Amino acid sequence: MLDTLQRLPDDPILGLAAIARADENPDKVDLTVGIYQDETGLCPVFKAISEAQRQLTAEETTKAYMPPAGDANFTSGIQKLVLGDNSALIADGRVSAIQTPGGCGALRIGAEIINAAKPGARVWVSDPTWPVHIPLLGSVGLQFQTYRYYNPEDHSVNFDGMVADLAAATAEDIVLLHGCCHNPCGADLSLEQWGVIADMAEKQGFTPFVDIAYQGMGDGLERDAAGLRLLAERLPEMLVAASASKNMGLYRERTGAAIFLGKNADSAGALLSQATVAARKVYSMPPAHGAILAGKVFADASLNAVWKSELEEMCQRINGLRSQLVAKLAGVTDRDFSFIEREKGMFSFLGLSEEQAIRLREEFSVYMLNSSRINVAGVNSSNIDYLAQSIGNVL
Ligand SMILES: Cc1ncc(COP(=O)(O)O)c(C=O)c1O
């Protein structure tokens, strides 16, 4: 029976990253995979996380299962991180959260909750969106409709197109929004635009599902969550998928949370109970390690301060690289790349053709997706000149 199954093609991003790894050109530049890298090309362990790990190793007495909702320090800390330390919604009991295996797990549990409330509900997703959104939500049975989001001509949000498309979203629909640092395009909504989306949600009744996987990597922890918080303050219900993969460097520890905003404390409690049952059907209990470490970083003031300053440094480095790349490209081509500096987080589309992206790979060992999406954090002082020169060459 099992031999009827065919081999499937490699994941396009991971497949390309594997080709890049095997490339022996000493000048190669790999801008494919979405992990933060420091100046030396390493995806570092945060010092605050190392210290929390040291403490955990010294005090851990059991490897018994975690509670189904996860580590309490983590779930309470991540709610505050996302909704604000002094969130009235949290104080009113309108918020609940379940620890999940990464932001992916949070998206999947959110999809299960939506499907339990309305089987086969329609989810509006941005065009483009992170490709993994589709299998994560679609495998539960949800349907999709896209809304216009990114304008490749001027490298900005096509807000008029977005509003025109979302005018058709109804009270039965979910609208998936990127909380900040849009993946793949890096173009984010302004606070004013988030306000317009809140007006539409109030009027039309659709429910936002905000995926916030990069909080702290665009404009800092507070500003990156401002749009999401604006929606939460105005709307009766909302779902959030949060991740500690990027902003705490816990990628492989699979640390995230699905956060629910209910109309009142009873409904927040009901959503958590539904999420716990949904998790039981998929993976039962969440993994312990990353969430316990993140929980310590949330709960301990001095670890928290160390973590925030490390994250702030990362954020500044990414924004600095964006400016440097614009300046370097201005030295090799007349084409205007200033949009790179306006975009946020790790990703941007360079606006090259597929043919140019392939030439960069084959002739210069410069790896980016065929869509010319780059991970800005893969740029560093040793490769930036070669990168800019190579791009200049294919242009
Ligand atoms: C837009 C977006 N959402 C969610 C995630 C989920 O990340 P993880 O499951 O690693 O926490 C990612 C990771 O790349 C992402 O880019």
The ligand as an SDF file (V2000), in Angstrom:
LIG
                    3D

 16 16  0  0  0  0  0  0  0  0999 V2000
    5.0100   34.7710    8.4300 C   0  0  0  0  0  0  0  0  0  0  0  0
    5.4200   33.6600    9.3320 C   0  0  0  0  0  0  0  0  0  0  0  0
    4.5200   33.1730   10.1880 N   0  0  0  0  0  0  0  0  0  0  0  0
    4.8220   32.1790   11.0280 C   0  0  0  0  0  0  0  0  0  0  0  0
    6.0760   31.6110   11.0300 C   0  0  0  0  0  0  0  0  0  0  0  0
    6.2720   30.4700   11.9850 C   0  0  0  0  0  0  0  0  0  0  0  0
    7.4540   30.3110   12.5600 O   0  0  0  0  0  0  0  0  0  0  0  0
    7.7850   29.1800   13.6100 P   0  0  0  0  0  0  0  0  0  0  0  0
    6.8360   28.0550   13.4730 O   0  0  0  0  0  0  0  0  0  0  0  0
    9.1730   28.7970   13.3090 O   0  0  0  0  0  0  0  0  0  0  0  0
    7.6510   29.8360   14.9580 O   0  0  0  0  0  0  0  0  0  0  0  0
    7.0520   32.0800   10.1410 C   0  0  0  0  0  0  0  0  0  0  0  0
    8.3930   31.4740   10.0650 C   0  0  0  0  0  0  0  0  0  0  0  0
    9.1420   31.6200    9.1520 O   0  0  0  0  0  0  0  0  0  0  0  0
    6.7060   33.1470    9.2770 C   0  0  0  0  0  0  0  0  0  0  0  0
    7.5810   33.6510    8.4060 O   0  0  0  0  0  0  0  0  0  0  0  0
  1  2  1  0
  2  3  1  0
  2 15  2  0
  3  4  2  0
  4  5  1  0
  5  6  1  0
  5 12  2  0
  6  7  1  0
  7  8  1  0
  8  9  2  0
  8 10  1  0
  8 11  1  0
 12 13  1  0
 12 15  1  0
 13 14  2  0
 15 16  1  0
M  END
$$$$
